[in-house]
Amino acid sequence: MSADNRICIMQDEDERWYVWMGSLSCEYYAPPSSAEPFITKADAMQYAISSADDCAVLEGGIEEISVQEQSRALAWKIEDLAMRMRSLLDRGCQWERNFN
């Protein structure tokens, strides 16, 4: 069985570093609200290593969220929002639903 997990590290717009338990199946463009903030990358990395030690299984290890991953995740978010906007304007509802 796969754990599908990793510890993510990312610097955000406020120049702080964030650490969170993430999925290997997800791509991230921003830290989730549950992420732990740190002033320095070194402190974030130390926290990530300590968190990894507490995991029984950590399939993806510790990963810094790359520019490439952020860009793919942002592109997907833009496409999703555009589709929802079109649906809202065309059908009066932004969510896909059965119109039968």
Secondary structure by P-SEA (a helix, b strand, c coil): ccccbbbbbbcccccbbbbbbcccccccccccccbbbbccaaaaaaaaaaaaaaccccccccccccaaaaaaaaaaaaaaaaaaaaaaaacccccccccc
